[in-house]
């Protein structure tokens, strides 16, 4: 491919990469996205969007499209495990999101990006080498089917290729942090709803089996819908992953948390075991290359701050590259993107998601957070404002404050 001064190569056709491509395409910038798989990952994975991420969708003229495909939930609830309803069944324990599976959001991002006429996507391609010459980046791409290599030269390269990012490794960027000791069992299934609480998106507070209960499709009492139960098992549990995914264990976990009379009736769709990580890259920029989303950071996703933080990275990085390419601002603006987004993770996302993790396992009576939520105090409004004021990064405002824009 010939070099184009306004061309950006994005590694990874996940939600962060595609949302970045869409924003750049809307700005008239030529973008090529490569994806090592043969299609967009079909697994639902993350499903909830809130706070500044919704503002980013509106800015990209996507909020209505996403709303039509998904549904609006009134928010989420922190609950204890279901309790005996004294009628032989279980009831929900004591006590705004846009809900849409990540895979479906990706399809919407992709269609909108392609409609700009400035975005192209190649599947079965992975990043194999990176050479930054100072005024351009030459990337070596490998065809995952034939093994053949090819080179392409672009102005900028972005790694949005997930937690195991090859882009990050090729740029020699370390990934600091830790992995939480518990394993999470994720079970997606269809079931008829015995009852639906006012807040159907639930975070389960329990010292051992903490987790999240999320309706993938809109739940209606008496009708079937798809749910995802993600439940922790004890860190010291000696069982292999295969044993945790056995029919007996999956059924036991679902029955423990599904309200209504036993036995639990459900149709299993998929199941998986995974671990939660708390990590951040040592740098978000190397020369003309940058990383975003899970390639830049990982956090406890229970509470909705994993993918949403990555989408806000994409918004900030798209604005940064647009200001450089279309408005002639210096490339050093990438340092501002890198510093600001890393600061947001270290000072806001990491401590909040870490606290959420401990909160899921803790005593709700002694936690200021739960007292604040129960009383609906002004402090709750101030707490909520962080997700609109601190979480995103306004690159245009920063550029103006630094005297880079008139």
Helices and strands as residue ranges (DSSP letters): E 7-11, H 15-26, E 30-35, E 48-49, H 52-59, H 63-69, E 71-73, E 76-80, E 83-84, E 90-91, E 97-99, H 102-115, E 119-123, E 125-132, E 137-143, E 149-154, E 156-159, H 166-170, E 175-192, E 201-205, E 211-215, E 224-233, H 241-244, H 247-257, E 267-281, E 285-286, E 289-291, G 293-295, E 297-298, H 306-327, H 333-344, I 345-349, H 350-361, G 364-366, H 368-375, H 378-389, H 395-401
